[in-house]
Amino acid sequence: MVDAEYLLLHRITLIGCLLGPEWGEKQIARDLVNELMVMAAKGELIVPIDSTFPLEKVVEAHQRAETRGRLGRVFITV
């Protein structure tokens, strides 16, 4: 069970996917994952990006990732 008060007090975001009864159907779950991978490869899935840092600035990237108010993911590129 998830403690909603703990999540709120610690500003934790919980994101997930519930497949429900499909979870027990291996082929349905595989088909869903395959469809999502195809969408990702086509660029059809949108991931909010807050900022991008080169590997040399990994410390700054981690500091940004831990900053409150950030909108989206922080990426480190090589």
C-alpha positions as CSV (number, residue, x, y, z in Angstrom):
1,M,0.0,0.0,0.0
2,V,1.2,3.5,-0.8
3,D,1.3,6.1,1.9
4,A,-0.1,9.2,0.2
5,E,0.8,11.5,3.1
6,Y,4.4,10.4,2.9
7,L,4.4,11.1,-0.9
8,L,3.0,14.6,-0.4
9,L,5.3,15.5,2.5
10,H,8.4,14.5,0.6
11,R,7.2,15.8,-2.8
12,I,7.5,12.4,-4.4
13,T,5.8,11.7,-7.7
14,L,4.5,8.3,-8.3
15,I,4.0,7.2,-12.0
16,G,3.0,3.8,-13.1
17,C,1.0,1.7,-15.4
18,L,-1.7,-0.7,-14.4
19,L,-2.3,-3.5,-16.9
20,G,-5.1,-5.0,-14.8
21,P,-6.2,-8.4,-16.0
22,E,-3.9,-8.1,-19.1
23,W,-0.9,-8.6,-16.8
24,G,-1.7,-12.3,-16.6
25,E,-1.9,-12.6,-20.4
26,K,1.7,-12.7,-21.4
27,Q,1.0,-12.2,-25.1
28,I,-1.1,-9.1,-24.5
29,A,1.6,-7.6,-22.2
30,R,4.3,-8.4,-24.8
31,D,2.2,-6.8,-27.5
32,L,1.7,-3.6,-25.4
33,V,5.4,-3.3,-24.7
34,N,6.2,-3.9,-28.3
35,E,3.8,-1.2,-29.4
36,L,5.3,1.2,-26.9
37,M,8.8,0.5,-28.2
38,V,7.7,1.1,-31.8
39,M,6.1,4.4,-30.7
40,A,9.3,5.4,-28.9
41,A,11.4,4.5,-32.0
42,K,9.2,6.7,-34.1
43,G,9.4,9.6,-31.7
44,E,5.7,9.4,-30.9
45,L,6.2,9.3,-27.1
46,I,6.8,12.6,-25.5
47,V,9.1,12.8,-22.5
48,P,9.4,16.3,-20.9
49,I,13.0,17.4,-20.8
50,D,14.1,20.0,-18.3
51,S,17.7,20.2,-19.3
52,T,20.6,18.4,-20.9
53,F,24.2,18.4,-19.6
54,P,27.4,17.1,-21.1
55,L,29.1,14.3,-19.1
56,E,31.8,16.7,-17.9
57,K,29.1,18.6,-16.0
58,V,27.6,15.5,-14.2
59,V,27.7,17.2,-10.8
60,E,25.7,20.2,-12.1
61,A,23.3,17.7,-13.8
62,H,22.7,15.9,-10.5
63,Q,22.2,19.2,-8.7
64,R,19.6,20.2,-11.2
65,A,17.9,16.8,-11.0
66,E,17.5,17.3,-7.2
67,T,16.1,20.8,-7.6
68,R,12.5,21.4,-6.7
69,G,10.3,22.9,-9.3
70,R,12.0,21.1,-12.1
71,L,9.7,20.2,-15.0
72,G,10.9,17.1,-16.9
73,R,13.9,14.9,-17.0
74,V,17.5,15.9,-16.7
75,F,19.7,14.2,-19.3
76,I,23.5,13.6,-19.4
77,T,25.0,13.3,-22.8
78,V,28.3,11.7,-23.8
